Each structure stands twice: as structure tokens, then as C-alpha cells.
Amino acid sequence: MRKARRLFGTDGIRGTANTEPMTAGIALRLGQAAGLLFTRGAHRHRVVIGKDTRLSGYMIEPALTAGFIGAGMDVTLLGPLPTPAVAMLTRSLRADLGVMISASHNPYEDNGIKLFGPDGTKLSDEVELEIEALMDSAFGDRLAAPQNLGRAARLDDAAGRYIEAAKASFPRGLRLDGLRIVVDCANGAAYKVAPTVLWELGATVIAVGVTPDGFNINRDCGSTVPSFICQQVVEHNAHIGIALDGDADRLLLADETGELVDGDQILALIAKSWSRAGTLQGGGIVATVMSNLGLERYIAGLDLTLHRTPVGDRYVAEHMRATGINVGGEQSGHVILSDFATTGDGLLAALQVLAVLVQQERTASEACRVFQPLPQELKNVRFAGPSPMRNRAVQAAIKAAEARLNGTGRVLIRESGTEPLVRVMAEGEDSALVNEVVDLLCEVIADVARAEKSVAVG
């Protein structure tokens, strides 16, 4: 049985800032432990550190920096940059480790730490367990001697390097002239680079969510509030809207009518485009268990295979590498295009969609409605205390729900990797039945959670 990780969840370490596990003390020890683990060989070792725009980044960044310097690593500080930019610069600078300080789509009160290996990919569960074990050990005598301490320096042109890499992913010879694009940067990490890339490619850019103040990241904007980008597209009479999240590894779109386009439709569009161009590799795409059955049926209609993984873009990326597939992602908007990036990149995915609009001279509503999704309902049940998922009543309710759908749909119940939530999802051909099944499951799970909380308190 795989040992449970104590600090790391599905996407690094995450929590409320200045409370465990997101304290300066833990960040310091993480820097020391990860620095020691990734000090391999006699060369000068380097770690690159990026962040989003949260106030607590000013606390976590210097604590991590001190830890890495104490382990003998040089630190290159990137400042506010998207998560995929950190992954890209980890490889470009030949660094031994990359770090992104961000809680992604969470509110400003939270923060997180994501780690990348020298190849720019997120660390495996096994390596994260090694780091946790080292953090719990007495490694003081292994830290660097005074003459071997690392140094810290800021990379002044980090944003420019990512901007050029992003533009290089757009088909050569194409431009975005004539397109009015609203880009919502969620007051997050892409607030400078995303509008710049679109403008330099020729678009008329209406940039929103580009005034971060440390507190307003993801607040009433970004991909977690899709109604905002839909409204902005209509208000500005734009051709398309691009909504990123706090660290810009996630993308949702709004077409010119203000209708939302989710990650499944984006995956379908890119799969179709790349398949026709002969650039799709591996005979299919990778998605997660959350992706709509409509996407699976559409991909099968292209004589391609949809591979499903657990939720988390890290698992999608791992399966892509194992199968040689170069397109994968999540319904939530993480899209990984391994020809250009090692992790989800909202801006690069948006550029691929924009390339289709330009090449085919189609509107976003025409191009982005690739398949008809099956009715799907997702609700969250919060719990305090023991997980209700192992309760017999919950397991019986899940079996009953699956029997009611009778092969015309599916039920997916999972615990969040970052919050005390049970996510309840069902989909099928009968919308009313799907909604009824989800409501009943949520009711059973909530009742069990309340009962188990009472027992635990008593």
C-alpha cells in the first residue's frame, strides 16, 4: 500500500497562509530538505523560484530562499510569473529544481508550494514522500558549510523569456490582426505577460483582472468566476474571451455570444485540429475521470482513444509521457501541450484555439462547440471530522445510484485533494435523473458526515 503523504496533496502543499502547513518555518525546512535531496554531483546547484501575486508570497519566498541557500543551492528569483513559465525556466536555466509559490485558483488567504524537477515536470508522489521524510529527520549536520552557502539573484528578463516562448508556440506566419480579445488574468501571475503576448501577435486586447494588490487574486474574476469573462466579452463586443486562474495554468473561454467554453471542448478542438494536421501523437488524448462522456464519444468518432487518469494535471502529464501522447488536460481547464510545455499552460492552450479561428476564419461559437456534452451535475459536500466515504450507507447509496443510471451514465465520487470536501458527480442522457441522483447522494453523504462529526466530538 502506498504511504500517505502528510504535507503534499494533489498539487503540492497548500493551506491558509501563516498557519500550518503554510508557515515560514515549514517553507524554510522544505527548502532545506528539497535542496539536500536535489544536490547531486559536484556542480553549483540552482533552484528557480516564481510566485503569483498573493500578499503571503512575501513571507514564503524568503523562507524558501533561506532554506535552499542553507542547503548550498543558488537561488534565482523570477518574481510573479505563471506556473508554466517557472517549469519552462527550470529547464532553460538548467536548474536542479523549480518552485512555484501559488494556491492557483484559491482565494488570497491561501497559498501553496509546487515543486518541479530538472526536466520541468512536477515531482512524483515517491519523491514528495522522500522530501517529507527528510523534513522530519535531523539533517542539521548535512547543511552547507559557511563557505558553501548558496547565493540569491533576481532574473530581470524572466517575463520576456516566457513571452518569447509563448509566441513561438503560435503557428509561424499567423497573426491575430482584427481580433478583439478580452483576457482576464484573475489579478494573478499572468497579469503582465498574457496581454503582452496577445498584443504582440496583433490582437486588440482588452485586459481585465490586471491590477493585483495582494488581496484580489481570483476575487470576482478569473476562470473560477466564468460569468465575469462571459459578461466582459458581450460588453466589449469582443470575438472571444480568455479567462486564466491565479497562476495561469488553467483556461476557460467565452465565445462572442458570451457562452462559456470549458476544458473538454478546448481539448476536443485541439485534438481535432492537431489530428488533421498530423501533429497529434500517441493515437489519442489524455483526460481525467471528470471529463464528459460526450468528449469520450467524440474522440472515439475520430478513431482516437481517450485515456482517463485520476484528477490532477500531474497524473495527466505522467500518463502522457508514458504513452507518448502530446495533448491532455482536465475539464476544469488545465490543458497540457507537451510539444511546448511540461505542465498546464492556459495561455498556450488559448493560442492554439486562436490559431484555429484565424486559419479557418470561423467565429468562436462555430469553432468551439465541438461536441454535444451529456448532462452532467457536480456538487460538493463539506465535512468536518472523519471522511464519510468509507461509511456503508454512503457505499450503498453509490451502488444504488449506479444501478439507477443503468449503463446510460456514470457516477463519480471523490474526496478533494486540497480541501475537506467530497465531490459528487453524475452524468447521463436523462438530465432530470442525473440531478436527482446527485442530490440524493449529497444528502446521504451530508447526513453521514454530521453523524460522524457528532460521534467524534462526543
C-alpha positions as CSV (number, residue, x, y, z in Angstrom):
1,M,0.0,0.0,0.0
2,R,1.3,3.5,-0.9
3,K,2.2,5.5,2.1
4,A,0.1,8.6,2.6
5,R,1.7,12.0,2.2
6,R,1.4,14.3,5.1
7,L,2.1,17.7,3.6
8,F,1.7,17.2,-0.1
9,G,-1.7,17.0,-1.8
10,T,-2.7,16.5,-5.4
11,D,-0.9,19.8,-6.4
12,G,1.9,20.4,-4.0
13,I,1.5,21.8,-0.5
14,R,-1.4,24.1,0.1
15,G,-3.2,25.8,3.1
16,T,-4.1,29.0,4.8
17,A,-1.2,31.4,4.9
18,N,0.7,31.7,8.2
19,T,-0.9,28.5,9.6
20,E,0.4,25.0,9.2
21,P,1.4,23.8,6.7
22,M,1.8,27.2,5.0
23,T,4.2,28.8,7.6
24,A,7.6,30.4,7.1
25,G,9.1,27.7,9.3
26,I,7.8,24.8,7.2
27,A,8.8,26.7,4.0
28,L,12.3,27.0,5.4
29,R,12.5,23.4,6.3
30,L,11.1,22.4,2.9
31,G,13.8,24.4,1.2
32,Q,16.5,22.8,3.3
33,A,15.2,19.2,2.7
34,A,14.4,19.6,-1.1
35,G,17.8,21.4,-1.5
36,L,19.6,18.5,0.1
37,L,17.7,15.9,-1.9
38,F,18.4,17.6,-5.2
39,T,22.1,18.3,-4.5
40,R,23.5,15.6,-6.7
41,G,27.0,16.0,-8.1
42,A,29.9,18.5,-7.8
43,H,28.4,21.3,-9.9
44,R,26.9,24.5,-8.5
45,H,23.3,23.7,-7.9
46,R,20.4,26.1,-8.7
47,V,16.8,26.4,-7.9
48,V,14.4,28.9,-9.6
49,I,11.5,30.3,-7.6
50,G,8.4,32.0,-9.0
51,K,5.2,33.2,-7.4
52,D,1.8,34.7,-8.0
53,T,0.5,38.0,-6.6
54,R,-0.7,36.9,-3.1
55,L,0.5,39.0,-0.1
56,S,1.8,35.9,1.6
57,G,4.2,35.3,-1.2
58,Y,6.4,37.9,0.5
59,M,6.6,35.6,3.5
60,I,7.0,32.2,1.8
61,E,9.6,33.3,-0.9
62,P,12.3,34.5,1.5
63,A,11.8,31.5,3.8
64,L,12.2,29.1,0.9
65,T,15.2,31.1,-0.3
66,A,16.9,30.8,3.1
67,G,16.3,27.1,3.2
68,F,17.8,26.5,-0.3
69,I,20.8,28.7,0.4
70,G,21.4,26.8,3.7
71,A,21.4,23.6,1.7
72,G,24.1,25.1,-0.6
73,M,21.9,25.9,-3.6
74,D,22.0,29.1,-5.6
75,V,18.5,30.7,-5.9
76,T,17.2,32.5,-9.0
77,L,14.1,34.6,-8.2
78,L,11.7,35.1,-11.0
79,G,9.0,37.3,-9.4
80,P,5.3,37.0,-10.4
81,L,5.1,34.6,-13.3
82,P,2.7,31.8,-14.4
83,T,3.4,28.3,-13.2
84,P,4.2,27.0,-16.7
85,A,6.8,29.8,-17.0
86,V,8.5,28.5,-13.9
87,A,8.6,25.0,-15.3
88,M,10.0,26.3,-18.6
89,L,12.7,28.4,-17.0
90,T,13.7,25.4,-14.7
91,R,14.7,23.6,-17.9
92,S,16.0,26.6,-19.8
93,L,18.3,27.6,-16.9
94,R,19.5,24.0,-16.4
95,A,18.3,24.3,-12.8
96,D,18.1,21.3,-10.5
97,L,14.7,22.3,-9.1
98,G,11.9,24.7,-9.7
99,V,9.4,26.1,-7.2
100,M,6.1,28.0,-7.7
101,I,4.5,29.7,-4.8
102,S,0.8,29.8,-5.5
103,A,-2.5,28.4,-4.4
104,S,-3.7,28.5,-8.0
105,H,-7.5,29.2,-8.1
106,N,-7.9,29.6,-4.3
107,P,-8.6,33.0,-2.6
108,Y,-5.7,35.2,-1.4
109,E,-5.8,33.8,2.2
110,D,-4.4,30.5,0.9
111,N,-1.0,29.8,-0.6
112,G,0.8,26.8,-1.8
113,I,4.2,25.4,-3.0
114,K,4.6,23.4,-6.1
115,L,7.9,21.7,-7.0
116,F,9.4,20.8,-10.4
117,G,12.2,18.5,-11.2
118,P,15.1,19.5,-13.6
119,D,13.0,18.4,-16.6
120,G,10.2,20.9,-15.6
121,T,7.8,18.2,-14.6
122,K,6.0,18.0,-11.2
123,L,7.6,15.7,-8.7
124,S,6.2,12.2,-8.3
125,D,4.4,11.0,-5.1
126,E,7.5,9.0,-4.2
127,V,9.9,12.0,-4.4
128,E,7.4,14.1,-2.4
129,L,7.4,11.3,0.3
130,E,11.3,11.4,0.3
131,I,11.2,15.2,0.9
132,E,8.6,14.8,3.8
133,A,10.8,12.1,5.4
134,L,13.8,14.3,5.2
135,M,12.0,17.2,6.7
136,D,11.1,15.1,9.7
137,S,14.8,14.0,10.2
138,A,17.7,15.6,11.9
139,F,19.7,16.8,8.9
140,G,21.5,19.8,10.5
141,D,24.9,18.3,10.1
142,R,24.2,17.8,6.3
143,L,23.6,21.5,5.7
144,A,26.2,23.5,3.8
145,A,29.4,24.7,5.5
146,P,29.7,28.5,5.6
147,Q,32.0,28.7,2.5
148,N,29.5,26.5,0.6
149,L,26.3,28.5,1.2
150,G,24.3,29.5,-1.9
151,R,23.6,32.9,-3.3
152,A,20.4,34.6,-4.4
153,A,19.8,36.7,-7.5
154,R,16.9,38.0,-9.5
155,L,16.4,37.2,-13.2
156,D,15.3,40.5,-14.6
157,D,14.2,39.3,-18.0
158,A,12.2,36.2,-16.8
159,A,8.9,37.6,-18.1
160,G,10.5,38.4,-21.5
161,R,11.8,34.9,-21.9
162,Y,8.4,33.4,-21.3
163,I,6.7,35.8,-23.6
164,E,9.0,34.8,-26.5
165,A,8.5,31.1,-25.7
166,A,4.7,31.5,-25.7
167,K,4.7,33.4,-29.0
168,A,6.9,30.6,-30.5
169,S,4.1,28.1,-29.9
170,F,1.8,30.1,-32.3
171,P,2.0,28.9,-35.9
172,R,4.6,30.9,-37.8
173,G,3.2,33.4,-40.2
174,L,-0.2,33.7,-38.5
175,R,-1.3,36.9,-36.7
176,L,-4.2,37.9,-34.6
177,D,-4.9,41.1,-36.5
178,G,-8.6,42.1,-36.4
179,L,-9.4,40.0,-33.4
180,R,-10.8,41.8,-30.3
181,I,-9.9,39.6,-27.3
182,V,-10.8,40.1,-23.6
183,V,-8.2,38.5,-21.4
184,D,-9.0,38.1,-17.7
185,C,-5.8,37.4,-15.7
186,A,-7.5,37.0,-12.4
187,N,-5.3,39.6,-10.8
188,G,-2.7,36.8,-10.8
189,A,0.6,35.7,-12.1
190,A,-0.1,36.4,-15.8
191,Y,-1.3,40.0,-15.4
192,K,1.7,41.3,-17.4
193,V,2.7,38.5,-19.8
194,A,-0.7,37.3,-21.1
195,P,-1.9,40.7,-22.5
196,T,1.6,41.4,-23.9
197,V,1.7,38.1,-25.9
198,L,-1.7,38.7,-27.4
199,W,-0.9,42.3,-28.3
200,E,2.5,41.5,-29.8
201,L,0.7,38.9,-32.0
202,G,-1.6,41.7,-33.4
203,A,-4.8,41.4,-31.4
204,T,-6.8,44.3,-30.0
205,V,-6.6,43.4,-26.3
206,I,-9.0,44.3,-23.5
207,A,-7.2,43.3,-20.3
208,V,-9.1,42.8,-17.1
209,G,-8.0,41.4,-13.8
210,V,-4.6,43.0,-14.2
211,T,-4.4,45.2,-11.1
212,P,-3.2,42.9,-8.3
213,D,-2.9,44.3,-4.8
214,G,-2.0,41.2,-2.9
215,F,-5.6,40.6,-1.8
216,N,-7.7,40.5,-5.0
217,I,-6.3,37.4,-6.8
218,N,-9.3,35.3,-8.2
219,R,-11.7,37.7,-6.5
220,D,-14.8,38.0,-8.7
221,C,-12.7,37.3,-11.8
222,G,-10.6,34.6,-13.5
223,S,-11.5,31.1,-14.5
224,T,-13.2,30.3,-11.2
225,V,-15.8,33.1,-11.9
226,P,-16.6,32.4,-15.5
227,S,-19.7,34.6,-15.6
228,F,-17.3,37.6,-15.5
229,I,-15.5,36.8,-18.7
230,C,-18.8,36.0,-20.4
231,Q,-20.2,39.4,-19.4
232,Q,-17.0,41.2,-20.4
233,V,-17.0,39.7,-23.9
234,V,-20.5,40.9,-24.6
235,E,-19.9,44.3,-23.0
236,H,-16.8,44.9,-25.2
237,N,-18.2,43.3,-28.3
238,A,-15.2,41.0,-28.4
239,H,-14.6,38.0,-30.6
240,I,-13.5,35.8,-27.7
241,G,-12.7,35.9,-24.0
242,I,-9.8,34.2,-22.3
243,A,-10.1,33.5,-18.5
244,L,-7.0,32.4,-16.6
245,D,-6.7,31.5,-13.0
246,G,-4.3,32.8,-10.3
247,D,-1.2,31.0,-11.6
248,A,-2.3,30.8,-15.3
249,D,-2.1,27.1,-15.7
250,R,-5.8,26.9,-16.3
251,L,-8.0,28.3,-19.1
252,L,-11.7,28.8,-19.8
253,L,-13.1,30.6,-22.8
254,A,-16.1,32.6,-23.7
255,D,-17.3,32.8,-27.3
256,E,-18.5,36.0,-28.9
257,T,-22.1,35.4,-27.7
258,G,-20.9,35.2,-24.1
259,E,-21.3,31.4,-23.8
260,L,-18.8,29.5,-21.8
261,V,-16.3,27.0,-23.4
262,D,-14.9,24.5,-20.9
263,G,-11.7,22.4,-20.9
264,D,-13.4,19.4,-22.5
265,Q,-14.4,21.5,-25.6
266,I,-10.9,23.0,-25.7
267,L,-9.3,19.5,-25.7
268,A,-11.7,18.3,-28.4
269,L,-10.9,21.3,-30.6
270,I,-7.1,20.9,-30.3
271,A,-7.3,17.1,-30.7
272,K,-9.3,17.6,-33.9
273,S,-7.0,20.3,-35.3
274,W,-3.8,18.5,-34.5
275,S,-5.1,15.2,-35.8
276,R,-6.0,16.8,-39.1
277,A,-2.6,18.5,-39.2
278,G,-0.8,15.2,-38.5
279,T,0.8,16.5,-35.3
280,L,-1.3,14.6,-32.7
281,Q,0.9,11.9,-31.2
282,G,0.0,8.6,-29.5
283,G,-3.3,7.9,-31.1
284,G,-5.4,9.9,-28.7
285,I,-5.6,12.3,-25.8
286,V,-5.4,12.1,-22.0
287,A,-8.2,13.4,-19.8
288,T,-9.3,12.7,-16.2
289,V,-12.3,10.8,-14.7
290,M,-14.1,14.1,-14.6
291,S,-14.3,14.7,-18.4
292,N,-17.7,14.4,-20.0
293,L,-18.8,11.2,-21.7
294,G,-19.6,13.3,-24.7
295,L,-15.9,14.1,-25.1
296,E,-15.0,10.4,-24.9
297,R,-17.6,9.5,-27.6
298,Y,-16.4,12.4,-29.9
299,I,-12.7,11.3,-29.6
300,A,-13.8,7.7,-30.4
301,G,-15.5,9.1,-33.5
302,L,-12.2,10.4,-34.7
303,D,-10.7,6.9,-34.4
304,L,-8.7,8.1,-31.4
305,T,-8.6,6.9,-27.8
306,L,-9.4,8.9,-24.7
307,H,-7.2,7.8,-21.8
308,R,-8.6,8.7,-18.3
309,T,-6.5,9.4,-15.2
310,P,-7.2,10.4,-11.6
311,V,-7.9,14.1,-11.1
312,G,-4.8,16.3,-11.2
313,D,-2.8,17.6,-14.1
314,R,0.3,15.9,-12.7
315,Y,-1.3,12.5,-13.3
316,V,-2.4,13.6,-16.8
317,A,1.2,14.6,-17.6
318,E,2.6,11.4,-16.2
319,H,0.3,9.3,-18.4
320,M,1.1,11.5,-21.5
321,R,4.8,10.8,-21.0
322,A,4.1,7.0,-20.5
323,T,2.0,6.7,-23.7
324,G,3.7,9.2,-26.0
325,I,0.6,11.4,-26.2
326,N,1.1,15.1,-26.7
327,V,-2.4,16.5,-25.8
328,G,-4.1,16.1,-22.4
329,G,-5.9,18.0,-19.8
330,E,-8.9,18.5,-17.5
331,Q,-12.4,19.7,-17.8
332,S,-11.5,22.5,-15.4
333,G,-9.2,24.0,-18.0
334,H,-5.8,22.6,-17.3
335,V,-4.5,21.8,-20.8
336,I,-1.1,20.3,-21.4
337,L,0.5,20.5,-24.8
338,S,3.8,18.6,-24.4
339,D,5.2,19.9,-27.7
340,F,5.5,23.2,-26.0
341,A,5.2,22.8,-22.2
342,T,5.6,20.2,-19.4
343,T,2.6,21.3,-17.4
344,G,-0.8,23.0,-17.9
345,D,-0.5,26.4,-19.6
346,G,-3.6,28.4,-20.1
347,L,-2.1,31.0,-22.4
348,L,-0.5,28.4,-24.8
349,A,-3.8,26.5,-25.0
350,A,-5.6,29.7,-25.8
351,L,-3.2,30.4,-28.6
352,Q,-3.9,27.0,-30.2
353,V,-7.6,27.8,-30.2
354,L,-7.0,31.3,-31.6
355,A,-4.9,29.7,-34.4
356,V,-7.9,27.6,-35.4
357,L,-10.1,30.7,-35.5
358,V,-7.6,32.5,-37.8
359,Q,-6.8,29.6,-40.0
360,Q,-10.5,28.6,-40.6
361,E,-11.9,32.1,-40.5
362,R,-14.6,30.9,-38.1
363,T,-16.2,32.5,-35.1
364,A,-15.6,31.2,-31.6
365,S,-19.1,29.9,-31.3
366,E,-18.8,27.9,-34.5
367,A,-15.3,26.5,-33.8
368,C,-15.5,25.8,-30.1
369,R,-18.8,23.9,-30.0
370,V,-17.1,20.7,-31.0
371,F,-19.3,18.0,-29.4
372,Q,-22.6,17.8,-27.5
373,P,-21.9,17.2,-23.8
374,L,-24.1,14.8,-21.8
375,P,-26.0,16.3,-18.9
376,Q,-23.5,16.5,-16.0
377,E,-24.0,17.6,-12.4
378,L,-21.3,18.3,-9.9
379,K,-21.8,19.3,-6.2
380,N,-19.6,19.5,-3.2
381,V,-20.3,18.3,0.3
382,R,-18.1,19.8,3.0
383,F,-17.3,17.7,6.1
384,A,-15.6,18.2,9.4
385,G,-14.1,15.2,11.1
386,P,-13.6,11.7,9.6
387,S,-14.2,11.1,5.9
388,P,-17.7,9.8,5.3
389,M,-16.6,7.9,2.2
390,R,-15.9,4.6,4.0
391,N,-19.4,4.5,5.6
392,R,-21.6,1.6,4.5
393,A,-24.6,3.8,3.9
394,V,-22.6,6.0,1.5
395,Q,-21.3,3.0,-0.4
396,A,-24.8,1.5,-0.6
397,A,-26.1,4.9,-1.9
398,I,-23.4,4.9,-4.6
399,K,-24.3,1.4,-5.8
400,A,-28.0,2.3,-5.9
401,A,-27.2,5.5,-7.9
402,E,-25.2,3.5,-10.4
403,A,-28.0,1.0,-10.8
404,R,-30.5,3.8,-11.5
405,L,-28.3,5.1,-14.3
406,N,-28.3,1.5,-15.7
407,G,-25.4,1.9,-18.1
408,T,-26.6,5.2,-19.7
409,G,-24.3,7.3,-17.5
410,R,-21.9,7.1,-14.6
411,V,-21.3,8.3,-11.0
412,L,-18.0,9.6,-9.7
413,I,-17.5,10.3,-6.0
414,R,-14.1,11.5,-4.8
415,E,-12.5,13.5,-2.0
416,S,-10.8,16.7,-2.8
417,G,-7.0,16.6,-2.5
418,T,-6.8,20.2,-1.1
419,E,-10.0,20.7,0.9
420,P,-12.3,18.7,3.3
421,L,-14.8,18.2,0.5
422,V,-16.5,15.2,-1.2
423,R,-17.1,16.0,-4.8
424,V,-20.3,14.2,-6.2
425,M,-20.6,14.0,-9.9
426,A,-23.0,12.1,-12.2
427,E,-23.8,12.3,-15.9
428,G,-26.1,10.6,-18.2
429,E,-28.6,11.0,-21.0
430,D,-31.5,12.0,-18.7
431,S,-30.8,15.4,-17.1
432,A,-33.6,15.1,-14.5
433,L,-32.4,11.7,-13.4
434,V,-28.8,12.9,-13.1
435,N,-29.8,15.8,-10.9
436,E,-31.9,13.6,-8.7
437,V,-29.1,11.1,-8.3
438,V,-26.6,13.8,-7.3
439,D,-29.0,15.4,-4.8
440,L,-29.7,12.1,-3.1
441,L,-26.1,11.2,-2.9
442,C,-25.2,14.6,-1.4
443,E,-28.0,14.2,1.2
444,V,-26.7,10.8,2.3
445,I,-23.1,12.0,2.5
446,A,-24.0,15.1,4.4
447,D,-26.1,13.1,6.9
448,V,-23.3,10.6,7.5
449,A,-20.8,13.5,7.9
450,R,-22.9,15.1,10.5
451,A,-23.4,11.9,12.4
452,E,-19.7,11.0,12.3
453,K,-18.7,14.5,13.4
454,S,-21.1,14.2,16.4
455,V,-19.5,10.9,17.4
456,A,-16.0,12.3,17.1
457,V,-16.9,15.3,19.2
458,G,-18.7,13.2,21.8
